[in-house]
Amino acid sequence: MAQFTRLEVAQVMKDTGMVPLFFHSDIELSKKVLKACYDGGARLMEFTARGDFAHEVFGELTKYAIKELPGMIMGVGSVTDAAAASLYMALGANFIVTPVLREDIAIVCNRRKVLWSPGCGSLTEIARAEELGCEIVKLFPGDLYGPKFVKGIKGPQPWTSIMPTGGVSPTEENLKGWFDAGVTCVGMGSQLISKDIIANKDFDTLKQEVEKALLIIQKIKN
């Protein structure tokens, strides 16, 4: 069961401005990645459940976060149907992220007051997601659309909250482009938690990279 309401999750997304994305089948390594992100100031983690037995890893990570990392909000990405969403919510997911807009996922998440963020690629999809109760829309793949698309959406729909994922990197130039266009937060995966960091188990560097990215975001927003 979720530890945080969808409104609480949406507020933390807005306040911190960044959701790290990560998946690995090794539970102990995943815990160290999660702690490094937490120590760097991140308060959300999207576990991109793309591998076999991913739910088992997520369950252990969530227990670890509840016990050791107060205030860490665990969510799951790459969820493709309502059954999977329900499974992850039973394992403690506080938010559900999907690559596409699916009404069945909206229904099961809304029933539990859990934030869900569907991948959308048009104004029509975004409007439909909001009609279905979506607080923050995922723009995916972000690099195909870019900040100009976000700016265009915010014109007729200034109330829309957007989180681009894909095409976001932890540089001031990239982040400034997105936030100046009006995004609420950004999702960042391999550009932040790189293959080299994982291969070398360089968790100190990961902590520093998270800190730097969050500082850049706060500087841009303020």
Secondary structure, 3 states (H helix, E strand, C coil): CCCCCHHHHHHHHHHHCEEEEECCCCHHHHHHHHHHHHHCCCCEEEEECCCCCHHHHHHHHHHHHHHHCCCCEEEEECCCCHHHHHHHHHCCCCEEEECCCCHHHHHHHHHCCCEEEEEECCHHHHHHHHHCCCCCEEECCHHHHHHHHHHHHHCCCCCCCEEEECCCCCCHHHHHHHHHHCCCCEEECCCCCCHHHHHHCCHHHHHHHHHHHHHHHHHHHC
